[in-house]
Amino acid sequence: MKKLLFILAALSSVSAYAGTSTGGTITGFSPYSSGTVEILIFKTSTLTGTPACNTTQRFAINSNNIRYSNTTAAVMTAYSANKIVQVKGLGTCNVWGNAEDVDVICVGDMPCW
């Protein structure tokens, strides 16, 4: 019985897939708005491990996120300068139904997470 409880606990703690993009570039971005909420959707040249809801292979962040302004600036700068980026997703698609929610983005050659 203890083994069964341990296995069930281990299985229930498995996290959802979260996408990562490392060593790639921003291939495009598009700002949107929904009412008073700003939304930034962008795509990278590399993406692995993304959740099934991310059918477009893109990332999204909205202005309700404290990192929105910095992420937007990082995406536009990286796109304009063709800089290498690292993006880590949250494994959810709550901001835009078919794009993965952004956790963090780093531009250039530096450890990100």
Summary of the structure (lengths in Angstrom):
residues: 113
radius of gyration: 16.0
end to end distance: 38.3
largest distance: 58.6
contacts: 319
relative contact order: 0.22
helix: 22%
strand: 38%
